[in-house]
């Protein structure tokens, strides 16, 4: 006679409590590990985003044949959390350079244009653009610090003469032998206005992960005067931004102070109180698991490296293999 085997119907209460206790312990350990890794994960993700933005801008410049880049928007505390794609509009080059207004420091230019060209339109010429004459060499920044950047001096039915104010700290303008009654139809244009990059229509604002940003503060640290060093945007003070990194159609970085070297974007997790970066973070560049996004000016290449804990935080940017990334 076969013995009847009783089949077990469920777990006992003690067994369920043991399983729950084990799961709770695992969850607690997971929370500790994830919490410890959170700053590193946030800064790494932020570094990925910043690098991707720069790579995308470089590819757009190469694809479209137009200088394109990234504008890093400073909210006032030097911790950039937003950026936007920008593109350089076509130059303004119609008419002739007539010379300068003969008043020291000789930094107000006179140009003659067709009557159809309105240089007083701020959408066409504005503070921060650059004037280049005679086909190259020195460029002079246009400024509106003392009023309008461009004023109309005189006009006829076919021509207009404008005065363009330039940065007084720049080099004096040369006089011109060109007469004011030039025939614009037969005289070649001998100047151009290089316009500053403008946001690309239809492109959304780029955002960093929460509580993560690109630190553009300027702490003195181990004889390093600044942590992030992109060139200033035309017409903007370097200490306040915004900052532009512009790629040429050939891929390299162009703009003032970008003939060689590297641009460092110091990405890290940081908090803000009263529109100021957490003093603990700004006082020690190593806090917040920083990642340095490096843009190599001559080639336009973009790379990511951790900040070296040794005396030189940028050592890995010169020896990428040593960083292990």
SERO-4910 file (N, C-alpha, C, O; in steps of 0.05 Angstrom, whole numbers):
BEGIN
 pado doro    nc1    nc2    nc3   cac1   cac2   cac3    cc1    cc2    cc3    oc1    oc2    oc3
  Unk    A     17    -24      0      0      0      0     18     25      0     35     29     17
  Unk    A     13     43    -21     29     67    -23     22     88     -2     -1     95      2
  Unk    A     43     97     11     38    118     32     29    144     19     39    152     -2
  Unk    A     11    157     31      1    183     21     22    205     28     28    209     51
  Unk    A     31    219      6     51    241     10     36    267     11     21    274     -7
  Unk    A     39    281     33     26    307     36     42    330     22     65    334     28
  Unk    A     29    343      3     42    364    -12     41    391      3     20    398     14
  Unk    A     64    405      4     65    430     18     51    452      2     55    455    -22
  Unk    A     33    468     15     16    487      2     28    515      1     22    530    -18
  Unk    A     45    523     20     55    551     21     79    553     39     86    534     53
  Unk    A     92    577     39    115    582     57    104    589     84     82    599     88
  Unk    A    120    583    104    113    590    131    118    620    136    133    632    120
  Unk    A    107    630    156    111    659    163    140    665    168    150    686    161
  Unk    A    154    647    182    182    651    188    199    653    163    217    670    160
  Unk    A    193    635    144    208    635    119    203    661    104    222    672     93
  Unk    A    179    671    103    173    696     90    188    720    103    198    737     89
  Unk    A    189    719    130    203    741    144    233    740    138    245    761    136
  Unk    A    244    716    136    272    713    130    278    725    102    298    739     98
  Unk    A    261    717     82    265    727     55    263    758     54    279    771     41
  Unk    A    243    769     68    239    798     68    264    812     80    273    832     71
  Unk    A    274    800    102    298    811    115    322    811     96    338    830     96
  Unk    A    325    789     81    347    788     62    345    809     40    364    822     33
  Unk    A    320    811     30    315    831      9    320    859     19    332    876      5
  Unk    A    311    865     44    316    891     55    345    898     58    354    920     52
  Unk    A    361    877     66    390    881     69    402    887     41    420    904     39
  Unk    A    394    872     21    404    876     -6    397    904    -16    414    917    -29
  Unk    A    372    913    -12    364    939    -20    381    961     -6    389    981    -19
  Unk    A    386    957     19    402    976     34    430    978     23    441   1000     20
  Unk    A    442    955     18    469    955      6    470    968    -21    488    983    -28
  Unk    A    449    963    -37    448    974    -64    445   1005    -62    458   1019    -77
  Unk    A    429   1014    -43    426   1043    -40    452   1056    -32    459   1078    -41
  Unk    A    468   1043    -14    493   1054     -6    513   1056    -30    527   1076    -33
  Unk    A    514   1034    -46    532   1034    -68    524   1055    -89    541   1070    -99
  Unk    A    498   1056    -95    488   1075   -115    493   1103   -105    500   1121   -121
  Unk    A    488   1108    -79    492   1135    -69    521   1143    -70    526   1167    -76
  Unk    A    539   1124    -66    567   1131    -67    576   1137    -96    594   1153   -101
  Unk    A    563   1123   -115    570   1126   -143    555   1149   -156    563   1157   -178
  Unk    A    535   1160   -143    518   1181   -156    534   1205   -167    530   1212   -190
  Unk    A    552   1217   -150    567   1240   -161    583   1233   -185    584   1248   -205
  Unk    A    596   1210   -184    613   1202   -207    595   1197   -231    602   1205   -254
  Unk    A    572   1184   -227    554   1178   -250    544   1204   -262    542   1207   -286
  Unk    A    536   1223   -244    526   1249   -254    547   1264   -270    541   1274   -292
  Unk    A    571   1266   -259    591   1281   -273    600   1267   -299    605   1281   -319
  Unk    A    600   1241   -299    607   1226   -323    586   1231   -345    592   1235   -368
  Unk    A    560   1230   -336    538   1235   -355    540   1263   -366    536   1268   -390
  Unk    A    546   1282   -348    549   1310   -357    572   1313   -376    570   1328   -396
  Unk    A    594   1299   -371    617   1300   -389    610   1288   -416    618   1299   -437
  Unk    A    594   1267   -416    585   1255   -441    569   1275   -457    572   1277   -481
  Unk    A    551   1289   -443    534   1308   -457    551   1331   -469    547   1338   -492
  Unk    A    568   1343   -453    585   1365   -462    602   1356   -486    604   1371   -506
  Unk    A    613   1333   -485    629   1323   -507    612   1318   -532    621   1324   -554
  Unk    A    588   1307   -528    570   1302   -550    562   1328   -564    561   1330   -588
  Unk    A    556   1349   -547    548   1375   -559    570   1385   -577    565   1394   -599
  Unk    A    595   1384   -567    618   1395   -582    622   1379   -608    627   1390   -629
  Unk    A    620   1352   -606    624   1335   -629    602   1341   -650    607   1341   -674
  Unk    A    577   1344   -640    555   1350   -659    559   1377   -673    554   1379   -697
  Unk    A    568   1397   -658    573   1423   -670    595   1421   -691    593   1433   -713
  Unk    A    615   1406   -685    637   1403   -705    627   1389   -730    634   1397   -752
  Unk    A    611   1368   -727    600   1354   -750    582   1372   -766    582   1370   -791
  Unk    A    566   1389   -753    548   1407   -768    565   1427   -784    557   1434   -806
  Unk    A    587   1437   -772    604   1455   -787    616   1442   -811    617   1455   -833
  Unk    A    625   1418   -809    636   1404   -831    615   1397   -852    620   1398   -877
  Unk    A    592   1389   -843    570   1381   -862    560   1405   -878    556   1403   -902
  Unk    A    555   1427   -864    542   1450   -877    562   1471   -888    554   1489   -903
  Unk    A    588   1468   -881    607   1487   -891    605   1514   -879    613   1534   -892
  Unk    A    594   1516   -855    590   1542   -841    601   1539   -813    595   1520   -799
  Unk    A    616   1559   -803    626   1558   -776    603   1554   -756    584   1570   -756
  Unk    A    605   1534   -740    583   1526   -721    596   1519   -695    618   1508   -694
  Unk    A    581   1524   -673    593   1517   -647    572   1516   -625    548   1513   -629
  Unk    A    583   1518   -601    567   1516   -576    571   1542   -560    593   1552   -557
  Unk    A    549   1553   -551    550   1576   -533    542   1567   -505    520   1557   -501
  Unk    A    560   1570   -486    556   1563   -459    544   1587   -444    557   1608   -442
  Unk    A    520   1584   -433    505   1606   -421    511   1608   -391    506   1589   -377
  Unk    A    522   1630   -383    528   1634   -355    504   1646   -340    496   1668   -346
  Unk    A    493   1631   -321    470   1641   -306    477   1662   -285    460   1673   -271
  Unk    A    503   1669   -283    511   1689   -263    529   1678   -241    540   1693   -226
  Unk    A    530   1651   -239    547   1639   -218    570   1623   -229    584   1610   -214
  Unk    A    574   1625   -255    596   1612   -269    594   1581   -269    613   1567   -277
  Unk    A    571   1570   -262    565   1542   -264    546   1538   -287    522   1542   -284
  Unk    A    556   1532   -311    539   1530   -335    524   1504   -335    535   1482   -334
  Unk    A    498   1506   -337    480   1483   -339    465   1482   -365    451   1462   -370
  Unk    A    467   1503   -381    453   1504   -406    471   1514   -428    490   1530   -423
  Unk    A    466   1506   -453    481   1514   -476    463   1515   -500    440   1505   -498
  Unk    A    473   1525   -522    457   1526   -547    476   1525   -570    499   1534   -569
  Unk    A    466   1513   -592    481   1512   -617    480   1540   -630    459   1553   -630
  Unk    A    503   1549   -640    504   1575   -653    518   1572   -680    533   1553   -684
  Unk    A    512   1591   -698    523   1590   -725    531   1618   -733    516   1637   -727
  Unk    A    553   1621   -747    562   1647   -756    548   1655   -781    550   1641   -801
  Unk    A    534   1678   -781    520   1688   -806    541   1697   -827    564   1699   -821
  Unk    A    531   1701   -851    548   1711   -872    559   1739   -865    547   1754   -851
  Unk    A    583   1744   -875    595   1770   -870    579   1792   -885    566   1786   -905
  Unk    A    582   1816   -875    571   1840   -889    594   1852   -904    614   1861   -892
  Unk    A    592   1854   -930    614   1864   -947    603   1877   -972    603   1864   -993
  Unk    A    593   1901   -969    583   1916   -992    592   1945   -989    585   1958   -969
  Unk    A    606   1955  -1008    615   1983  -1007    645   1985  -1003    660   1966  -1008
  Unk    A    654   2008   -993    682   2013   -990    688   2027   -963    671   2041   -952
  Unk    A    712   2022   -953    722   2036   -929    733   2063   -938    750   2065   -955
  Unk    A    722   2084   -925    729   2112   -932    751   2123   -915    763   2144   -922
  Unk    A    757   2110   -893    777   2121   -875    766   2123   -847    747   2109   -840
  Unk    A    777   2141   -831    769   2143   -803    759   2171   -797    765   2190   -812
  Unk    A    744   2174   -776    737   2200   -765    762   2212   -752    773   2199   -734
  Unk    A    770   2235   -761    796   2246   -752    794   2258   -724    798   2282   -720
  Unk    A    787   2241   -705    786   2248   -677    799   2226   -661    791   2203   -663
  Unk    A    819   2234   -645    833   2214   -629    813   2199   -611    795   2211   -600
  Unk    A    815   2172   -608    837   2155   -615    836   2142   -643    848   2121   -647
  Unk    A    821   2154   -661    820   2144   -689    809   2116   -691    820   2099   -704
  Unk    A    787   2111   -677    775   2084   -676    746   2085   -685    731   2067   -678
  Unk    A    738   2105   -700    712   2106   -713    716   2105   -743    727   2123   -755
  Unk    A    706   2083   -755    710   2079   -784    687   2091   -800    664   2093   -790
  Unk    A    693   2099   -824    672   2109   -843    671   2090   -867    692   2084   -879
  Unk    A    647   2081   -873    644   2064   -897    621   2074   -913    602   2086   -903
  Unk    A    623   2069   -939    602   2077   -958    590   2052   -970    604   2034   -978
  Unk    A    563   2051   -970    549   2028   -979    527   2036   -999    520   2059  -1001
  Unk    A    516   2016  -1013    491   2022  -1029    469   2031  -1010    468   2023   -987
  Unk    A    451   2047  -1020    429   2057  -1004    410   2035   -994    396   2039   -974
  Unk    A    411   2012  -1007    394   1990   -999    404   1976   -974    390   1959   -962
  Unk    A    429   1981   -966    441   1967   -943    439   1985   -918    450   2006   -917
  Unk    A    424   1975   -898    421   1990   -873    438   1979   -851    430   1959   -838
  Unk    A    461   1990   -847    480   1980   -826    471   1987   -798    482   1977   -779
  Unk    A    451   2005   -795    442   2011   -768    423   1990   -757    415   1991   -734
  Unk    A    415   1970   -774    398   1949   -765    414   1930   -746    433   1918   -756
  Unk    A    407   1928   -721    423   1911   -702    423   1882   -710    440   1866   -701
  Unk    A    404   1873   -727    404   1845   -736    426   1841   -757    432   1818   -764
  Unk    A    436   1863   -768    457   1861   -788    484   1867   -777    504   1853   -784
  Unk    A    486   1888   -761    512   1895   -748    506   1901   -719    488   1917   -713
  Unk    A    521   1890   -700    515   1895   -672    541   1894   -656    562   1886   -666
  Unk    A    538   1902   -631    561   1902   -612    572   1874   -611    558   1854   -606
  Unk    A    599   1872   -614    612   1846   -614    620   1835   -641    636   1817   -642
  Unk    A    610   1847   -662    619   1840   -689    647   1852   -693    657   1867   -677
  Unk    A    659   1844   -715    687   1853   -721    688   1866   -748    675   1857   -767
  Unk    A    705   1887   -750    710   1900   -776    738   1892   -786    758   1894   -771
  Unk    A    740   1884   -810    765   1878   -823    767   1895   -849    748   1896   -864
  Unk    A    790   1908   -853    793   1924   -876    817   1915   -893    835   1902   -882
  Unk    A    816   1921   -919    837   1914   -937    844   1884   -938    867   1877   -944
  Unk    A    824   1868   -934    826   1839   -940    842   1822   -921    851   1800   -929
  Unk    A    846   1830   -897    860   1813   -878    875   1828   -857    874   1852   -855
  Unk    A    890   1812   -841    906   1824   -820    890   1829   -795    875   1812   -785
  Unk    A    892   1854   -784    879   1860   -758    849   1862   -761    839   1874   -780
  Unk    A    835   1851   -742    806   1855   -740    801   1871   -715    814   1868   -695
  Unk    A    781   1889   -717    775   1908   -695    746   1903   -686    728   1902   -702
  Unk    A    743   1901   -660    716   1895   -649    698   1919   -650    706   1941   -641
  Unk    A    674   1916   -660    654   1937   -660    641   1938   -632    635   1918   -620
  Unk    A    638   1963   -622    627   1966   -595    604   1986   -595    604   2005   -610
  Unk    A    585   1981   -577    563   2000   -574    564   2011   -545    543   2018   -534
  Unk    A    587   2012   -533    589   2020   -505    581   2049   -501    572   2056   -479
  Unk    A    584   2065   -521    577   2094   -518    554   2101   -537    554   2122   -549
  Unk    A    534   2083   -539    511   2089   -556    509   2067   -577    516   2044   -573
  Unk    A    499   2075   -600    495   2057   -622    522   2049   -634    540   2064   -635
  Unk    A    523   2024   -643    548   2014   -656    552   2027   -683    575   2033   -690
  Unk    A    530   2032   -698    532   2044   -724    513   2068   -726    490   2066   -717
  Unk    A    522   2090   -737    505   2113   -741    507   2122   -770    528   2118   -783
  Unk    A    485   2133   -780    484   2142   -808    496   2171   -809    487   2189   -794
  Unk    A    516   2174   -825    529   2201   -828    515   2218   -849    509   2241   -845
  Unk    A    511   2206   -873    498   2220   -895    487   2200   -914    494   2176   -914
  Unk    A    470   2209   -932    458   2191   -952    449   2206   -976    444   2230   -975
  Unk    A    449   2192   -998    438   2202  -1023    418   2182  -1034    411   2163  -1020
  Unk    A    409   2186  -1058    390   2167  -1069    402   2140  -1075    388   2120  -1076
  Unk    A    428   2139  -1078    441   2114  -1085    461   2104  -1064    468   2080  -1065
  Unk    A    471   2121  -1047    491   2112  -1028    485   2122  -1000    470   2141   -996
  Unk    A    499   2109   -980    498   2118   -953    526   2117   -941    542   2100   -948
  Unk    A    532   2135   -923    557   2135   -908    551   2130   -879    535   2145   -867
  Unk    A    565   2110   -867    560   2103   -839    586   2107   -823    608   2105   -834
  Unk    A    582   2112   -798    605   2112   -779    602   2087   -761    581   2082   -749
  Unk    A    623   2072   -758    623   2048   -742    643   2051   -719    666   2056   -723
  Unk    A    632   2049   -695    649   2053   -671    663   2027   -664    651   2005   -664
  Unk    A    689   2030   -658    706   2007   -652    717   2009   -624    716   2030   -612
  Unk    A    726   1987   -614    737   1986   -587    761   2006   -585    780   2003   -599
  Unk    A    759   2026   -567    780   2046   -564    807   2033   -557    828   2045   -562
  Unk    A    807   2010   -544    832   1997   -536    845   1983   -560    868   1975   -558
  Unk    A    832   1982   -583    843   1969   -606    863   1987   -621    866   2011   -613
  Unk    A    876   1977   -641    895   1993   -656    881   2015   -672    858   2011   -681
  Unk    A    894   2038   -675    882   2060   -691    877   2052   -720    892   2036   -731
  Unk    A    856   2063   -731    850   2057   -759    869   2072   -778    878   2094   -771
  Unk    A    876   2061   -801    892   2075   -820    875   2095   -836    851   2091   -840
  Unk    A    887   2117   -844    872   2135   -862    869   2122   -889    882   2103   -895
  Unk    A    851   2132   -905    846   2120   -931    848   2141   -953    837   2164   -950
  Unk    A    861   2135   -975    862   2154   -997    837   2154  -1014    835   2169  -1034
  Unk    A    818   2137  -1008    794   2135  -1024    776   2160  -1020    772   2168   -997
  Unk    A    766   2171  -1041    749   2195  -1040    721   2186  -1032    713   2163  -1037
  Unk    A    706   2205  -1021    679   2198  -1012    659   2196  -1035    637   2186  -1031
  Unk    A    666   2205  -1059    648   2203  -1082    655   2180  -1100    651   2182  -1125
  Unk    A    665   2158  -1089    672   2135  -1105    647   2124  -1119    625   2125  -1109
  Unk    A    652   2113  -1142    631   2099  -1157    630   2070  -1147    648   2054  -1153
  Unk    A    610   2063  -1131    609   2037  -1119    607   2015  -1139    613   1992  -1134
  Unk    A    597   2022  -1163    594   2001  -1184    621   1992  -1195    623   1970  -1205
  Unk    A    641   2009  -1193    667   2002  -1204    689   1998  -1183    710   1988  -1190
  Unk    A    684   2005  -1158    704   2003  -1137    700   1977  -1122    678   1972  -1112
  Unk    A    720   1960  -1120    716   1935  -1106    713   1939  -1076    725   1958  -1064
  Unk    A    698   1922  -1063    694   1924  -1034    721   1918  -1021    735   1899  -1027
  Unk    A    728   1935  -1002    754   1932   -988    751   1929   -958    770   1935   -943
  Unk    A    727   1921   -949    723   1917   -920    703   1894   -917    689   1887   -936
  Unk    A    701   1884   -893    679   1865   -887    674   1866   -857    691   1872   -841
  Unk    A    649   1861   -850    641   1859   -822    636   1830   -815    618   1817   -826
  Unk    A    653   1820   -797    651   1792   -789    631   1790   -766    636   1800   -744
  Unk    A    609   1777   -771    587   1777   -751    591   1755   -731    602   1734   -737
  Unk    A    583   1761   -706    585   1741   -685    565   1719   -689    543   1723   -700
  Unk    A    571   1695   -679    552   1672   -682    525   1678   -669    523   1693   -649
  Unk    A    504   1667   -681    477   1671   -672    464   1644   -666    471   1624   -680
  Unk    A    445   1642   -647    432   1616   -642    418   1605   -667    407   1621   -682
  Unk    A    419   1579   -671    407   1567   -694    377   1564   -689    369   1553   -669
  Unk    A    362   1574   -708    333   1572   -705    323   1543   -704    333   1526   -719
  Unk    A    305   1538   -686    293   1512   -683    308   1492   -666    298   1470   -661
  Unk    A    332   1500   -657    348   1482   -640    340   1487   -610    340   1510   -601
  Unk    A    334   1466   -596    326   1468   -568    350   1474   -551    373   1469   -558
  Unk    A    345   1486   -527    366   1492   -508    377   1465   -497    362   1447   -491
  Unk    A    403   1464   -495    417   1439   -486    420   1442   -455    427   1463   -445
  Unk    A    414   1420   -441    414   1421   -412    432   1399   -400    432   1376   -410
  Unk    A    446   1406   -379    463   1386   -365    445   1371   -345    423   1380   -339
  Unk    A    454   1348   -335    439   1333   -314    435   1351   -289    451   1369   -285
  Unk    A    415   1345   -274    409   1360   -250    433   1361   -231    446   1341   -227
  Unk    A    438   1385   -220    460   1389   -201    487   1383   -212    506   1376   -198
  Unk    A    489   1385   -239    515   1381   -252    519   1403   -272    500   1412   -285
  Unk    A    543   1413   -274    548   1435   -292    577   1436   -300    594   1421   -291
  Unk    A    583   1455   -318    610   1461   -327    620   1485   -311    608   1507   -313
  Unk    A    640   1481   -295    649   1501   -276    668   1521   -290    690   1514   -297
  Unk    A    658   1546   -293    674   1566   -306    685   1586   -285    693   1608   -292
  Unk    A    683   1579   -259    695   1597   -239    725   1597   -242    737   1579   -255
  Unk    A    738   1616   -230    767   1620   -235    782   1617   -209    795   1637   -200
  Unk    A    782   1594   -196    797   1592   -171    827   1590   -176    835   1576   -195
  Unk    A    843   1603   -160    872   1599   -162    878   1572   -149    871   1568   -125
  Unk    A    890   1554   -163    895   1527   -151    921   1517   -163    923   1511   -186
  Unk    A    941   1514   -146    966   1503   -154    978   1518   -178    987   1505   -197
  Unk    A    977   1544   -176    988   1561   -197    973   1559   -224    983   1567   -245
  Unk    A    948   1548   -223    931   1548   -246    911   1570   -243    895   1570   -224
  Unk    A    910   1589   -262    894   1612   -258    864   1607   -263    847   1621   -253
  Unk    A    858   1587   -280    831   1581   -285    827   1552   -291    845   1538   -301
  Unk    A    803   1542   -286    798   1514   -290    787   1508   -317    796   1489   -331
  Unk    A    768   1524   -327    758   1521   -354    766   1544   -371    764   1567   -362
  Unk    A    776   1539   -395    788   1561   -410    779   1562   -439    796   1560   -457
  Unk    A    753   1564   -445    746   1570   -473    750   1599   -478    752   1615   -460
  Unk    A    751   1607   -504    754   1635   -510    729   1650   -504    707   1638   -505
  Unk    A    731   1676   -498    706   1692   -493    691   1696   -519    702   1696   -541
  Unk    A    665   1698   -517    648   1705   -540    655   1733   -549    662   1750   -532
  Unk    A    653   1739   -575    659   1766   -584    642   1787   -570    617   1784   -569
  Unk    A    655   1807   -558    640   1828   -545    633   1822   -517    621   1839   -503
  Unk    A    639   1798   -507    632   1791   -479    657   1791   -462    679   1785   -471
  Unk    A    654   1799   -437    676   1798   -418    681   1769   -411    663   1754   -406
  Unk    A    707   1762   -410    714   1734   -405    704   1724   -378    698   1700   -375
  Unk    A    702   1742   -359    694   1734   -332    664   1729   -329    656   1717   -309
  Unk    A    648   1737   -348    619   1735   -345    606   1718   -366    584   1708   -362
  Unk    A    619   1714   -389    607   1698   -410    584   1713   -424    580   1737   -418
  Unk    A    569   1701   -442    572   1672   -449    598   1666   -463    612   1685   -472
  Unk    A    604   1641   -466    629   1633   -479    621   1616   -503    604   1598   -502
  Unk    A    634   1621   -526    630   1606   -550    654   1590   -557    677   1599   -554
  Unk    A    649   1565   -566    670   1549   -579    660   1543   -607    641   1529   -611
  Unk    A    674   1554   -627    665   1553   -654    684   1536   -671    708   1538   -669
  Unk    A    672   1518   -686    688   1500   -704    685   1510   -733    663   1518   -742
  Unk    A    707   1510   -747    707   1517   -776    698   1494   -792    697   1471   -782
  Unk    A    691   1498   -818    683   1476   -835    705   1455   -838    698   1432   -845
  Unk    A    730   1462   -833    751   1441   -834    754   1426   -808    769   1407   -807
  Unk    A    740   1435   -787    739   1420   -762    754   1432   -739    747   1426   -716
  Unk    A    773   1450   -743    788   1461   -721    773   1483   -708    753   1494   -719
  Unk    A    781   1491   -684    768   1512   -669    779   1539   -679    803   1542   -684
  Unk    A    761   1558   -682    769   1585   -692    760   1606   -672    743   1600   -655
  Unk    A    772   1629   -674    765   1651   -656    789   1662   -642    811   1652   -646
  Unk    A    784   1683   -626    806   1696   -612    820   1676   -593    807   1661   -579
  Unk    A    846   1677   -593    862   1661   -574    860   1631   -578    864   1616   -559
  Unk    A    854   1622   -603    851   1594   -607    869   1583   -629    862   1565   -643
  Unk    A    893   1594   -631    911   1585   -652    923   1558   -645    930   1542   -662
  Unk    A    926   1552   -620    937   1526   -611    928   1520   -583    915   1537   -570
  Unk    A    935   1497   -574    929   1490   -546    904   1474   -543    895   1461   -562
  Unk    A    892   1475   -519    869   1460   -513    849   1477   -498    856   1496   -484
  Unk    A    824   1470   -500    802   1483   -485    792   1462   -465    786   1440   -472
  Unk    A    791   1470   -439    783   1451   -418    755   1459   -408    750   1482   -401
  Unk    A    738   1439   -408    711   1443   -396    710   1425   -371    711   1400   -373
  Unk    A    709   1438   -348    711   1424   -322    683   1416   -313    668   1433   -302
  Unk    A    675   1392   -318    647   1383   -312    647   1368   -285    663   1350   -281
  Unk    A    629   1376   -268    627   1363   -242    600   1367   -229    584   1384   -237
  Unk    A    594   1351   -210    570   1353   -194    573   1376   -174    593   1376   -160
  Unk    A    555   1394   -174    557   1417   -155    529   1427   -149    510   1424   -165
  Unk    A    526   1438   -126    500   1450   -118    503   1480   -117    525   1491   -115
  Unk    A    480   1494   -118    480   1523   -119    463   1534    -97    440   1525    -93
  Unk    A    473   1553    -82    458   1566    -60    459   1596    -66    480   1608    -69
  Unk    A    435   1609    -66    434   1638    -71    449   1646    -96    463   1666    -97
  Unk    A    446   1630   -117    458   1635   -143    489   1634   -142    502   1645   -159
  Unk    A    500   1620   -122    529   1617   -120    535   1587   -117    520   1573   -104
  Unk    A    557   1579   -129    565   1551   -127    572   1545    -98    584   1561    -84
  Unk    A    565   1521    -90    571   1511    -63    601   1517    -57    618   1507    -71
  Unk    A    607   1532    -35    634   1538    -29    652   1514    -26    676   1515    -33
  Unk    A    641   1492    -17    658   1468    -14    667   1458    -41    690   1449    -44
  Unk    A    650   1460    -61    658   1452    -88    677   1471   -101    698   1463   -111
  Unk    A    671   1497   -100    688   1516   -113    715   1518   -100    734   1526   -113
  Unk    A    717   1511    -75    743   1512    -61    761   1489    -67    786   1492    -64
  Unk    A    751   1467    -76    767   1444    -82    759   1432   -108    737   1420   -110
  Unk    A    775   1435   -129    767   1426   -156    762   1396   -157    750   1386   -176
  Unk    A    773   1381   -138    770   1352   -139    743   1342   -129    735   1319   -134
  Unk    A    728   1359   -115    702   1351   -105    682   1350   -127    683   1366   -146
  Unk    A    663   1331   -126    643   1328   -146    650   1309   -169    638   1310   -190
  Unk    A    671   1293   -165    679   1273   -185    683   1286   -212    668   1279   -231
  Unk    A    701   1305   -215    703   1321   -240    712   1304   -264    728   1285   -261
  Unk    A    702   1312   -287    711   1301   -312    719   1325   -330    704   1344   -332
  Unk    A    742   1323   -342    752   1345   -359    746   1337   -388    757   1318   -399
  Unk    A    729   1353   -401    724   1350   -429    744   1368   -443    744   1392   -439
  Unk    A    761   1356   -460    783   1371   -473    778   1374   -502    772   1354   -516
  Unk    A    780   1398   -512    777   1404   -541    804   1412   -551    815   1432   -542
  Unk    A    814   1397   -570    841   1403   -581    837   1422   -605    826   1415   -625
  Unk    A    848   1446   -601    841   1469   -618    849   1463   -647    833   1469   -665
  Unk    A    873   1453   -652    883   1451   -680    867   1430   -696    864   1433   -720
  Unk    A    858   1409   -683    844   1388   -697    814   1388   -693    799   1377   -709
  Unk    A    805   1400   -670    777   1400   -663    768   1374   -650    745   1370   -644
  Unk    A    787   1356   -644    781   1331   -631    771   1336   -603    780   1355   -590
  Unk    A    753   1319   -593    742   1321   -566    747   1296   -551    743   1274   -561
  Unk    A    756   1298   -526    761   1275   -509    753   1281   -481    748   1304   -473
  Unk    A    750   1260   -465    743   1262   -436    765   1248   -419    775   1227   -426
  Unk    A    771   1261   -397    791   1250   -379    783   1257   -350    771   1278   -346
  Unk    A    789   1240   -331    785   1248   -303    807   1268   -295    828   1269   -308
  Unk    A    801   1284   -275    821   1303   -265    842   1287   -250    836   1271   -233
  Unk    A    867   1291   -257    889   1277   -244    891   1286   -215    890   1310   -210
  Unk    A    894   1268   -197    896   1275   -168    924   1285   -161    929   1294   -138
  Unk    A    942   1283   -180    970   1292   -174    970   1323   -176    950   1336   -176
  Unk    A    995   1334   -176    997   1363   -176    985   1377   -200    976   1399   -199
  Unk    A    986   1363   -223    976   1374   -248    950   1361   -255    950   1338   -263
  Unk    A    927   1375   -251    901   1362   -257    896   1356   -286    879   1340   -293
  Unk    A    912   1368   -304    908   1365   -332    928   1345   -345    929   1342   -369
  Unk    A    942   1329   -328    962   1311   -338    950   1291   -357    962   1284   -378
  Unk    A    926   1281   -351    913   1260   -368    905   1272   -395    903   1257   -415
  Unk    A    900   1298   -397    893   1309   -422    916   1308   -442    912   1309   -466
  Unk    A    941   1307   -432    964   1304   -449    973   1276   -453    988   1270   -471
  Unk    A    963   1258   -436    969   1229   -438    944   1214   -432    939   1203   -410
  Unk    A    927   1212   -453    901   1200   -449    901   1171   -441    883   1162   -426
  Unk    A    921   1156   -449    923   1128   -442    926   1123   -412    916   1104   -401
  Unk    A    939   1143   -399    944   1139   -370    919   1141   -354    919   1132   -331
  Unk    A    899   1154   -365    874   1158   -349    857   1133   -348    841   1130   -330
  Unk    A    861   1115   -367    845   1090   -367    818   1094   -379    802   1075   -380
  Unk    A    811   1118   -389    784   1123   -401    785   1117   -431    765   1120   -444
***
